[in-house]
Amino acid sequence: MLQMGVQLLTAEGPNRWFMNGIAFWGFVLLGMMTIGGFFMFRKFLKVLPKADGMSKLDWQNHWVEKSRHLWTDESKAFLDQLVEPVPGPFRDIAKHSIAAEIGKIALEEKAPAVTRDHCIKGYIVATPKRDNKFLVRFLEQNQIDYQPYRHLLNK
């Protein structure tokens, strides 16, 4: 009995399964940190000031604040419908950036209120080009006429 206890204490090293488990979770942790770092770096780039002294996020906040009085309940509801396909954790950020673009368009046109047309145009302009296929599919599924703004999809 005593010999068996000594034999366990003097074993060569930890079990192979244990070491493989440590290596696996090490790679998982490294992968998660890499993914998180990538998204944090992208956010950091948006905060850096451009040549005019304001960052992309500063401009978004500027356009949202300047156009706040132009938004009607109908246009807010339509914006909510437009950002519906965006995954929940990212929906608020997407809604803010799309609202900024819509507000910019409405202010540049000196419109008295944000209309459905402003929303469609701003939604198309604010959506990244890589997502145009999903954007078109969403607009068609909801029977939203985007033909007057089709030229914006090719930019």
OpenMM code with the backbone's topology and positions (N, CA, C; nanometers):
from openmm import Vec3, app, unit

residues = "MET LEU GLN MET GLY VAL GLN LEU LEU THR ALA GLU GLY PRO ASN ARG TRP PHE MET ASN GLY ILE ALA PHE TRP GLY PHE VAL LEU LEU GLY MET MET THR ILE GLY GLY PHE PHE MET PHE ARG LYS PHE LEU LYS VAL LEU PRO LYS ALA ASP GLY MET SER LYS LEU ASP TRP GLN ASN HIS TRP VAL GLU LYS SER ARG HIS LEU TRP THR ASP GLU SER LYS ALA PHE LEU ASP GLN LEU VAL GLU PRO VAL PRO GLY PRO PHE ARG ASP ILE ALA LYS HIS SER ILE ALA ALA GLU ILE GLY LYS ILE ALA LEU GLU GLU LYS ALA PRO ALA VAL THR ARG ASP HIS CYS ILE LYS GLY TYR ILE VAL ALA THR PRO LYS ARG ASP ASN LYS PHE LEU VAL ARG PHE LEU GLU GLN ASN GLN ILE ASP TYR GLN PRO TYR ARG HIS LEU LEU ASN LYS".split()
positions = [
    Vec3(0.0836, -0.1182, 0.0000),
    Vec3(0.0000, 0.0000, 0.0000),
    Vec3(0.0878, 0.1242, 0.0000),
    Vec3(0.1903, 0.1255, 0.0800),
    Vec3(0.2800, 0.2384, 0.0879),
    Vec3(0.3549, 0.2572, -0.0437),
    Vec3(0.3904, 0.1455, -0.1056),
    Vec3(0.4616, 0.1524, -0.2330),
    Vec3(0.3739, 0.2168, -0.3420),
    Vec3(0.2455, 0.1866, -0.3408),
    Vec3(0.1555, 0.2415, -0.4410),
    Vec3(0.1428, 0.3936, -0.4238),
    Vec3(0.1382, 0.4415, -0.3010),
    Vec3(0.1314, 0.5851, -0.2745),
    Vec3(0.2564, 0.6559, -0.3212),
    Vec3(0.3716, 0.5959, -0.3007),
    Vec3(0.4983, 0.6552, -0.3436),
    Vec3(0.5046, 0.6562, -0.4964),
    Vec3(0.4538, 0.5500, -0.5567),
    Vec3(0.4540, 0.5408, -0.7021),
    Vec3(0.3685, 0.6513, -0.7639),
    Vec3(0.2540, 0.6846, -0.7045),
    Vec3(0.1688, 0.7898, -0.7556),
    Vec3(0.2360, 0.9272, -0.7431),
    Vec3(0.3079, 0.9475, -0.6337),
    Vec3(0.3729, 1.0760, -0.6126),
    Vec3(0.4936, 1.0955, -0.7036),
    Vec3(0.5534, 0.9897, -0.7453),
    Vec3(0.6731, 1.0018, -0.8293),
    Vec3(0.6421, 0.9767, -0.9767),
    Vec3(0.5187, 0.9916, -1.0153),
    Vec3(0.4825, 0.9703, -1.1553),
    Vec3(0.5572, 1.0708, -1.2438),
    Vec3(0.5708, 1.0385, -1.3703),
    Vec3(0.6475, 1.1182, -1.4645),
    Vec3(0.5897, 1.2600, -1.4825),
    Vec3(0.4621, 1.2766, -1.4817),
    Vec3(0.4012, 1.4079, -1.5033),
    Vec3(0.2507, 1.3955, -1.5050),
    Vec3(0.1855, 1.5031, -1.5366),
    Vec3(0.0389, 1.4986, -1.5387),
    Vec3(-0.0134, 1.4104, -1.6514),
    Vec3(-0.1354, 1.3732, -1.6356),
    Vec3(-0.2028, 1.2887, -1.7332),
    Vec3(-0.2056, 1.3592, -1.8697),
    Vec3(-0.1960, 1.2834, -1.9767),
    Vec3(-0.1947, 1.3382, -2.1122),
    Vec3(-0.3261, 1.4105, -2.1439),
    Vec3(-0.4392, 1.3590, -2.0995),
    Vec3(-0.5680, 1.4238, -2.1229),
    Vec3(-0.5724, 1.5615, -2.0572),
    Vec3(-0.5171, 1.5687, -1.9386),
    Vec3(-0.5140, 1.6962, -1.8665),
    Vec3(-0.4331, 1.7997, -1.9451),
    Vec3(-0.3171, 1.7609, -1.9932),
    Vec3(-0.2310, 1.8532, -2.0682),
    Vec3(-0.2963, 1.8951, -2.2001),
    Vec3(-0.3616, 1.7992, -2.2665),
    Vec3(-0.4330, 1.8341, -2.3902),
    Vec3(-0.5478, 1.9313, -2.3620),
    Vec3(-0.6153, 1.9114, -2.2504),
    Vec3(-0.7233, 2.0023, -2.2107),
    Vec3(-0.6710, 2.1431, -2.1844),
    Vec3(-0.5586, 2.1522, -2.1152),
    Vec3(-0.4976, 2.2829, -2.0886),
    Vec3(-0.4604, 2.3506, -2.2214),
    Vec3(-0.4007, 2.2759, -2.3135),
    Vec3(-0.3614, 2.3312, -2.4438),
    Vec3(-0.4848, 2.3769, -2.5216),
    Vec3(-0.5908, 2.2957, -2.5210),
    Vec3(-0.7141, 2.3316, -2.5923),
    Vec3(-0.7714, 2.4617, -2.5388),
    Vec3(-0.7876, 2.4715, -2.4070),
    Vec3(-0.8461, 2.5923, -2.3487),
    Vec3(-0.7530, 2.7119, -2.3645),
    Vec3(-0.6233, 2.6874, -2.3707),
    Vec3(-0.5290, 2.7961, -2.3991),
    Vec3(-0.5524, 2.8534, -2.5374),
    Vec3(-0.5726, 2.7655, -2.6370),
    Vec3(-0.6007, 2.8123, -2.7727),
    Vec3(-0.7362, 2.8821, -2.7810),
    Vec3(-0.8364, 2.8312, -2.7106),
    Vec3(-0.9682, 2.8953, -2.7091),
    Vec3(-0.9564, 3.0360, -2.6501),
    Vec3(-0.8859, 3.0474, -2.5391),
    Vec3(-0.8681, 3.1774, -2.4750),
    Vec3(-0.7933, 3.2744, -2.5662),
    Vec3(-0.6894, 3.2275, -2.6292),
    Vec3(-0.6124, 3.3104, -2.7224),
    Vec3(-0.6994, 3.3559, -2.8404),
    Vec3(-0.7808, 3.2659, -2.8932),
    Vec3(-0.8711, 3.3008, -3.0026),
    Vec3(-0.9733, 3.4051, -2.9609),
    Vec3(-1.0315, 3.3884, -2.8435),
    Vec3(-1.1306, 3.4862, -2.7957),
    Vec3(-1.0669, 3.6230, -2.7731),
    Vec3(-0.9470, 3.6247, -2.7195),
    Vec3(-0.8781, 3.7522, -2.6981),
    Vec3(-0.8450, 3.8191, -2.8314),
    Vec3(-0.8105, 3.7409, -2.9319),
    Vec3(-0.7799, 3.7955, -3.0640),
    Vec3(-0.9046, 3.8571, -3.1263),
    Vec3(-1.0164, 3.7860, -3.1195),
    Vec3(-1.1421, 3.8376, -3.1750),
    Vec3(-1.1842, 3.9653, -3.1019),
    Vec3(-1.1799, 3.9647, -2.9710),
    Vec3(-1.2150, 4.0838, -2.8928),
    Vec3(-1.1231, 4.2002, -2.9231),
    Vec3(-0.9945, 4.1723, -2.9362),
    Vec3(-0.8979, 4.2772, -2.9688),
    Vec3(-0.9246, 4.3384, -3.1049),
    Vec3(-0.9639, 4.2555, -3.2003),
    Vec3(-0.9957, 4.3057, -3.3347),
    Vec3(-1.1100, 4.4058, -3.3288),
    Vec3(-1.2179, 4.3720, -3.2571),
    Vec3(-1.3321, 4.4616, -3.2496),
    Vec3(-1.3011, 4.5865, -3.1674),
    Vec3(-1.2200, 4.5718, -3.0646),
    Vec3(-1.1819, 4.6894, -2.9869),
    Vec3(-1.0941, 4.7826, -3.0704),
    Vec3(-1.0072, 4.7268, -3.1530),
    Vec3(-0.9216, 4.8087, -3.2383),
    Vec3(-1.0052, 4.8841, -3.3410),
    Vec3(-1.1072, 4.8180, -3.3965),
    Vec3(-1.1962, 4.8864, -3.4916),
    Vec3(-1.2677, 5.0028, -3.4238),
    Vec3(-1.3121, 4.9818, -3.3004),
    Vec3(-1.3791, 5.0885, -3.2249),
    Vec3(-1.2807, 5.2023, -3.1975),
    Vec3(-1.1568, 5.1675, -3.1653),
    Vec3(-1.0531, 5.2675, -3.1403),
    Vec3(-1.0306, 5.3534, -3.2639),
    Vec3(-1.0300, 5.2929, -3.3818),
    Vec3(-1.0090, 5.3688, -3.5051),
    Vec3(-1.1214, 5.4686, -3.5304),
    Vec3(-1.2441, 5.4346, -3.4875),
    Vec3(-1.3570, 5.5258, -3.5064),
    Vec3(-1.3472, 5.6474, -3.4145),
    Vec3(-1.2737, 5.6350, -3.3057),
    Vec3(-1.2630, 5.7429, -3.2084),
    Vec3(-1.1501, 5.8395, -3.2441),
    Vec3(-1.0570, 5.7965, -3.3291),
    Vec3(-0.9463, 5.8837, -3.3668),
    Vec3(-0.9966, 6.0028, -3.4478),
    Vec3(-0.9479, 6.1234, -3.4170),
    Vec3(-0.9930, 6.2409, -3.4923),
    Vec3(-0.9413, 6.2397, -3.6357),
    Vec3(-1.0248, 6.2897, -3.7248),
    Vec3(-0.9863, 6.3017, -3.8655),
    Vec3(-0.9245, 6.4393, -3.8878),
    Vec3(-0.9032, 6.4765, -4.0133),
    Vec3(-0.8373, 6.6033, -4.0456),
    Vec3(-0.9151, 6.7235, -3.9929),
    Vec3(-1.0477, 6.7120, -3.9831),
    Vec3(-1.1287, 6.8244, -3.9347),
    Vec3(-1.1328, 6.8333, -3.7826),
    Vec3(-1.0680, 6.7405, -3.7138),
    Vec3(-1.0621, 6.7443, -3.5682),
    Vec3(-1.1696, 6.6645, -3.4986),
    Vec3(-1.2648, 6.6109, -3.5747),
    Vec3(-1.3722, 6.5311, -3.5148),
    Vec3(-1.3630, 6.3878, -3.5646),
    Vec3(-1.3959, 6.2936, -3.4773),
    Vec3(-1.3919, 6.1523, -3.5147),
    Vec3(-1.5231, 6.1126, -3.5808),
    Vec3(-1.5252, 5.9905, -3.6317),
    Vec3(-1.6474, 5.9395, -3.6943),
    Vec3(-1.7617, 5.9352, -3.5927),
    Vec3(-1.7322, 5.8947, -3.4699),
    Vec3(-1.8357, 5.8899, -3.3660),
    Vec3(-1.8822, 6.0302, -3.3279),
    Vec3(-1.7905, 6.1280, -3.3271),
    Vec3(-1.8304, 6.2672, -3.2992),
    Vec3(-1.9278, 6.3174, -3.4045),
    Vec3(-1.8997, 6.2863, -3.5307),
    Vec3(-1.9889, 6.3294, -3.6384),
    Vec3(-2.1249, 6.2608, -3.6273),
    Vec3(-2.1245, 6.1319, -3.5927),
    Vec3(-2.2531, 6.0635, -3.5763),
    Vec3(-2.3345, 6.1306, -3.4664),
    Vec3(-2.2725, 6.1579, -3.3532),
    Vec3(-2.3439, 6.2248, -3.2437),
    Vec3(-2.3925, 6.3634, -3.2860),
    Vec3(-2.3115, 6.4341, -3.3614),
    Vec3(-2.3485, 6.5672, -3.4102),
    Vec3(-2.4752, 6.5609, -3.4955),
    Vec3(-2.4772, 6.4686, -3.5924),
    Vec3(-2.5930, 6.4613, -3.6830),
    Vec3(-2.7179, 6.4140, -3.6102),
    Vec3(-2.7027, 6.3238, -3.5152),
    Vec3(-2.8190, 6.2761, -3.4387),
    Vec3(-2.8774, 6.3905, -3.3556),
    Vec3(-2.7916, 6.4662, -3.2886),
    Vec3(-2.8398, 6.5770, -3.2051),
    Vec3(-2.9028, 6.6896, -3.2878),
    Vec3(-2.8407, 6.7232, -3.4010),
    Vec3(-2.8922, 6.8309, -3.4847),
    Vec3(-3.0268, 6.7961, -3.5482),
    Vec3(-3.0498, 6.6670, -3.5730),
    Vec3(-3.1734, 6.6262, -3.6416),
    Vec3(-3.2791, 6.5706, -3.5470),
    Vec3(-3.2535, 6.5726, -3.4188),
    Vec3(-3.3474, 6.5125, -3.3222),
    Vec3(-3.4886, 6.5694, -3.3351),
    Vec3(-3.5004, 6.6985, -3.3595),
    Vec3(-3.6325, 6.7623, -3.3685),
    Vec3(-3.7069, 6.7263, -3.4975),
    Vec3(-3.6382, 6.6688, -3.5947),
    Vec3(-3.7022, 6.6338, -3.7221),
    Vec3(-3.7716, 6.4974, -3.7201),
    Vec3(-3.7410, 6.4177, -3.6213),
    Vec3(-3.7935, 6.2813, -3.6171),
    Vec3(-3.9378, 6.2788, -3.5686),
    Vec3(-4.0219, 6.2084, -3.6437),
    Vec3(-4.1613, 6.1874, -3.6033),
    Vec3(-4.1737, 6.0455, -3.5486),
    Vec3(-4.2863, 6.0172, -3.4880),
    Vec3(-4.3088, 5.8816, -3.4365),
    Vec3(-4.3087, 5.7798, -3.5505),
    Vec3(-4.3639, 5.8209, -3.6647),
    Vec3(-4.3692, 5.7310, -3.7802),
    Vec3(-4.2281, 5.6998, -3.8322),
    Vec3(-4.1430, 5.8011, -3.8408),
    Vec3(-4.0072, 5.7773, -3.8907),
    Vec3(-3.9251, 5.6960, -3.7905),
    Vec3(-3.9480, 5.7156, -3.6605),
    Vec3(-3.8797, 5.6338, -3.5589),
    Vec3(-3.9223, 5.4885, -3.5697),
    Vec3(-4.0512, 5.4653, -3.5898),
    Vec3(-4.1018, 5.3287, -3.6044),
    Vec3(-4.0452, 5.2628, -3.7300),
    Vec3(-4.0335, 5.3405, -3.8376),
    Vec3(-3.9778, 5.2863, -3.9613),
    Vec3(-3.8296, 5.2524, -3.9432),
    Vec3(-3.7563, 5.3365, -3.8708),
    Vec3(-3.6154, 5.3073, -3.8416),
    Vec3(-3.6033, 5.1786, -3.7597),
    Vec3(-3.6923, 5.1612, -3.6628),
    Vec3(-3.6919, 5.0368, -3.5841),
    Vec3(-3.7148, 4.9154, -3.6740),
    Vec3(-3.8039, 4.9302, -3.7715),
    Vec3(-3.8296, 4.8208, -3.8648),
    Vec3(-3.7053, 4.7921, -3.9501),
    Vec3(-3.6350, 4.8969, -3.9906),
    Vec3(-3.5171, 4.8784, -4.0755),
    Vec3(-3.4029, 4.8076, -4.0029),
    Vec3(-3.3867, 4.8337, -3.8740),
    Vec3(-3.2752, 4.7715, -3.8003),
    Vec3(-3.3143, 4.6382, -3.7372),
    Vec3(-3.4360, 4.5941, -3.7629),
    Vec3(-3.4843, 4.4675, -3.7064),
    Vec3(-3.3946, 4.3470, -3.7386),
    Vec3(-3.3397, 4.3335, -3.8613),
    Vec3(-3.2580, 4.2146, -3.8894),
    Vec3(-3.1191, 4.2157, -3.8248),
    Vec3(-3.0775, 4.3288, -3.7689),
    Vec3(-2.9466, 4.3358, -3.7040),
    Vec3(-2.9524, 4.2574, -3.5729),
    Vec3(-2.8520, 4.1744, -3.5440),
    Vec3(-2.8521, 4.0987, -3.4177),
    Vec3(-2.8628, 4.1919, -3.2966),
    Vec3(-2.9342, 4.1476, -3.1959),
    Vec3(-2.9643, 4.2271, -3.0763),
    Vec3(-2.8482, 4.3037, -3.0155),
    Vec3(-2.7328, 4.2391, -2.9903),
    Vec3(-2.6228, 4.3120, -2.9259),
    Vec3(-2.5695, 4.4287, -3.0081),
    Vec3(-2.5898, 4.4261, -3.1388),
    Vec3(-2.5363, 4.5299, -3.2257),
    Vec3(-2.6438, 4.6280, -3.2740),
    Vec3(-2.7685, 4.6027, -3.2385),
    Vec3(-2.8796, 4.6805, -3.2931),
    Vec3(-2.8732, 4.8278, -3.2539),
    Vec3(-2.8410, 4.8581, -3.1289),
    Vec3(-2.8365, 4.9984, -3.0853),
    Vec3(-2.7286, 5.0767, -3.1587),
    Vec3(-2.6140, 5.0144, -3.1776),
    Vec3(-2.5037, 5.0807, -3.2476),
    Vec3(-2.5412, 5.1041, -3.3935),
    Vec3(-2.6006, 5.0022, -3.4573),
    Vec3(-2.6430, 5.0153, -3.5968),
    Vec3(-2.7517, 5.1223, -3.6098),
    Vec3(-2.8440, 5.1233, -3.5168),
    Vec3(-2.9537, 5.2206, -3.5206),
    Vec3(-2.8984, 5.3627, -3.5088),
    Vec3(-2.8005, 5.3821, -3.4223),
    Vec3(-2.7411, 5.5148, -3.4038),
    Vec3(-2.6687, 5.5613, -3.5292),
    Vec3(-2.5918, 5.4732, -3.5908),
    Vec3(-2.5170, 5.5144, -3.7105),
    Vec3(-2.6108, 5.5380, -3.8293),
    Vec3(-2.7159, 5.4581, -3.8415),
    Vec3(-2.8134, 5.4787, -3.9489),
    Vec3(-2.8932, 5.6065, -3.9235),
    Vec3(-2.9304, 5.6317, -3.7985),
    Vec3(-3.0040, 5.7542, -3.7650),
    Vec3(-2.9186, 5.8775, -3.7934),
    Vec3(-2.7885, 5.8674, -3.7698),
    Vec3(-2.6994, 5.9797, -3.7988),
    Vec3(-2.6978, 6.0098, -3.9483),
    Vec3(-2.6903, 5.9061, -4.0293),
    Vec3(-2.6881, 5.9258, -4.1746),
    Vec3(-2.8216, 5.9809, -4.2240),
    Vec3(-2.9310, 5.9310, -4.1692),
    Vec3(-3.0642, 5.9811, -4.2066),
    Vec3(-3.0775, 6.1287, -4.1667),
    Vec3(-3.0342, 6.1603, -4.0463),
    Vec3(-3.0399, 6.2989, -4.0001),
    Vec3(-2.9559, 6.3919, -4.0858),
    Vec3(-2.8388, 6.3460, -4.1248),
    Vec3(-2.7507, 6.4258, -4.2116),
    Vec3(-2.8199, 6.4550, -4.3442),
    Vec3(-2.8792, 6.3518, -4.4027),
    Vec3(-2.9485, 6.3683, -4.5313),
    Vec3(-3.0650, 6.4657, -4.5172),
    Vec3(-3.1445, 6.4500, -4.4114),
    Vec3(-3.2606, 6.5378, -4.3911),
    Vec3(-3.2168, 6.6828, -4.3691),
    Vec3(-3.1107, 6.7032, -4.2923),
    Vec3(-3.0631, 6.8394, -4.2674),
    Vec3(-3.0044, 6.9027, -4.3928),
    Vec3(-2.9320, 6.8237, -4.4720),
    Vec3(-2.8742, 6.8773, -4.5954),
    Vec3(-2.9817, 6.9151, -4.6961),
    Vec3(-3.0940, 6.8447, -4.6938),
    Vec3(-3.2055, 6.8779, -4.7825),
    Vec3(-3.2955, 6.9861, -4.7233),
    Vec3(-3.2639, 7.0296, -4.6009),
    Vec3(-3.3444, 7.1303, -4.5302),
    Vec3(-3.4908, 7.0876, -4.5200),
    Vec3(-3.5108, 6.9608, -4.4902),
    Vec3(-3.6455, 6.9047, -4.4797),
    Vec3(-3.7099, 6.9462, -4.3470),
    Vec3(-3.8411, 6.9649, -4.3467),
    Vec3(-3.9088, 6.9997, -4.2218),
    Vec3(-3.9225, 6.8809, -4.1257),
    Vec3(-3.9121, 6.7595, -4.1805),
    Vec3(-3.9219, 6.6389, -4.0975),
    Vec3(-3.8535, 6.5235, -4.1713),
    Vec3(-3.8146, 6.4231, -4.0934),
    Vec3(-3.7564, 6.3016, -4.1519),
    Vec3(-3.8699, 6.2203, -4.2124),
    Vec3(-3.8569, 6.1893, -4.3413),
    Vec3(-3.9607, 6.1129, -4.4107),
    Vec3(-3.9142, 5.9693, -4.4332),
    Vec3(-4.0068, 5.8921, -4.4860),
    Vec3(-3.9762, 5.7527, -4.5196),
    Vec3(-3.8651, 5.7461, -4.6253),
    Vec3(-3.8678, 5.8387, -4.7209),
    Vec3(-3.7646, 5.8425, -4.8240),
    Vec3(-3.6265, 5.8715, -4.7648),
    Vec3(-3.6211, 5.9641, -4.6685),
    Vec3(-3.4938, 5.9914, -4.6011),
    Vec3(-3.4426, 5.8652, -4.5314),
    Vec3(-3.5345, 5.7931, -4.4691),
    Vec3(-3.4962, 5.6709, -4.3969),
    Vec3(-3.4397, 5.5652, -4.4918),
    Vec3(-3.5053, 5.5451, -4.6043),
    Vec3(-3.4579, 5.4448, -4.7003),
    Vec3(-3.3213, 5.4846, -4.7558),
    Vec3(-3.3097, 5.6108, -4.7943),
    Vec3(-3.1831, 5.6591, -4.8497),
    Vec3(-3.0712, 5.6497, -4.7455),
    Vec3(-3.0967, 5.6925, -4.6230),
    Vec3(-2.9967, 5.6851, -4.5167),
    Vec3(-2.9599, 5.5424, -4.4812),
    Vec3(-3.0579, 5.4542, -4.4823),
    Vec3(-3.0347, 5.3125, -4.4536),
    Vec3(-2.9415, 5.2517, -4.5573),
    Vec3(-2.9631, 5.2843, -4.6843),
    Vec3(-2.8790, 5.2309, -4.7913),
    Vec3(-2.7375, 5.2873, -4.7809),
    Vec3(-2.7261, 5.4178, -4.7579),
    Vec3(-2.5944, 5.4808, -4.7505),
    Vec3(-2.5162, 5.4328, -4.6275),
    Vec3(-2.5835, 5.4148, -4.5147),
    Vec3(-2.5152, 5.3770, -4.3902),
    Vec3(-2.4776, 5.2292, -4.3837),
    Vec3(-2.5428, 5.1461, -4.4639),
    Vec3(-2.5140, 5.0027, -4.4603),
    Vec3(-2.3835, 4.9744, -4.5343),
    Vec3(-2.2933, 4.8967, -4.4727),
    Vec3(-2.1669, 4.8638, -4.5409),
    Vec3(-2.1933, 4.7924, -4.6734),
    Vec3(-2.1085, 4.8185, -4.7708),
    Vec3(-2.1265, 4.7631, -4.9060),
    Vec3(-2.1276, 4.6099, -4.9053),
    Vec3(-2.0548, 4.5495, -4.8123),
    Vec3(-2.0516, 4.4027, -4.8081),
    Vec3(-2.1871, 4.3427, -4.7707),
    Vec3(-2.2754, 4.4246, -4.7125),
    Vec3(-2.4075, 4.3777, -4.6702),
    Vec3(-2.5183, 4.4169, -4.7663),
    Vec3(-2.4828, 4.4677, -4.8848),
    Vec3(-2.5861, 4.5122, -4.9796),
    Vec3(-2.6791, 4.3996, -5.0219),
    Vec3(-2.6278, 4.2779, -5.0331),
    Vec3(-2.7118, 4.1649, -5.0735),
    Vec3(-2.8222, 4.1416, -4.9695),
    Vec3(-2.7871, 4.1475, -4.8410),
    Vec3(-2.8850, 4.1275, -4.7341),
    Vec3(-2.9807, 4.2468, -4.7266),
    Vec3(-2.9280, 4.3672, -4.7510),
    Vec3(-3.0099, 4.4881, -4.7492),
    Vec3(-3.1191, 4.4794, -4.8545),
    Vec3(-3.0820, 4.4430, -4.9780),
    Vec3(-3.1787, 4.4328, -5.0876),
    Vec3(-3.2825, 4.3254, -5.0559),
    Vec3(-3.2377, 4.2110, -5.0053),
    Vec3(-3.3305, 4.1031, -4.9715),
    Vec3(-3.4298, 4.1485, -4.8643),
    Vec3(-3.3804, 4.2216, -4.7630),
    Vec3(-3.4681, 4.2704, -4.6566),
    Vec3(-3.5700, 4.3705, -4.7113),
    Vec3(-3.5240, 4.4627, -4.7956),
    Vec3(-3.6161, 4.5616, -4.8520),
    Vec3(-3.7222, 4.4951, -4.9388),
    Vec3(-3.6823, 4.3960, -5.0173),
    Vec3(-3.7785, 4.3258, -5.1023),
    Vec3(-3.8770, 4.2434, -5.0197),
    Vec3(-3.8303, 4.1781, -4.9138),
    Vec3(-3.9197, 4.0999, -4.8284),
    Vec3(-4.0265, 4.1875, -4.7636),
    Vec3(-3.9891, 4.3100, -4.7296),
    Vec3(-4.0825, 4.4013, -4.6646),
    Vec3(-4.1539, 4.4931, -4.7630),
    Vec3(-4.1399, 4.4628, -4.8930),
    Vec3(-4.2043, 4.5394, -5.0000),
    Vec3(-4.1794, 4.6896, -4.9870),
    Vec3(-4.0525, 4.7237, -4.9639),
    Vec3(-4.0105, 4.8632, -4.9563),
    Vec3(-3.9456, 4.8981, -5.0895),
    Vec3(-3.9986, 5.0005, -5.1564),
    Vec3(-3.9490, 5.0394, -5.2885),
    Vec3(-3.8172, 5.1162, -5.2745),
    Vec3(-3.7099, 5.0562, -5.3197),
    Vec3(-3.5780, 5.1191, -5.3125),
    Vec3(-3.5261, 5.1561, -5.4515),
    Vec3(-3.6076, 5.1420, -5.5544),
    Vec3(-3.5639, 5.1689, -5.6917),
    Vec3(-3.5097, 5.3110, -5.7129),
    Vec3(-3.5703, 5.4158, -5.6538),
    Vec3(-3.5141, 5.5503, -5.6744),
    Vec3(-3.3726, 5.5664, -5.6179),
    Vec3(-3.3324, 5.4745, -5.5288),
    Vec3(-3.2011, 5.4840, -5.4637),
    Vec3(-3.1084, 5.3708, -5.5048),
    Vec3(-3.1444, 5.3001, -5.6094),
    Vec3(-3.0643, 5.1859, -5.6558),
    Vec3(-2.9213, 5.2279, -5.6904),
    Vec3(-2.9051, 5.3512, -5.7388),
    Vec3(-2.7718, 5.3999, -5.7754),
    Vec3(-2.6792, 5.4077, -5.6530),
    Vec3(-2.7357, 5.4206, -5.5336),
    Vec3(-2.6543, 5.4276, -5.4119),
    Vec3(-2.5946, 5.2919, -5.3749),
    Vec3(-2.6541, 5.1848, -5.4239),
    Vec3(-2.6051, 5.0504, -5.3923),
    Vec3(-2.4738, 5.0193, -5.4639),
    Vec3(-2.4476, 5.0848, -5.5740),
    Vec3(-2.3292, 5.0536, -5.6534),
    Vec3(-2.2092, 5.1374, -5.6168),
    Vec3(-2.2233, 5.2314, -5.5255),
    Vec3(-2.1100, 5.3175, -5.4878),
    Vec3(-2.0139, 5.2454, -5.3989),
] * unit.nanometer
topology = app.Topology()
chain = topology.addChain("A")
for resn in residues:
    res = topology.addResidue(resn, chain)
    for name in ("N", "CA", "C"):
        topology.addAtom(name, app.Element.getBySymbol(name[0]), res)
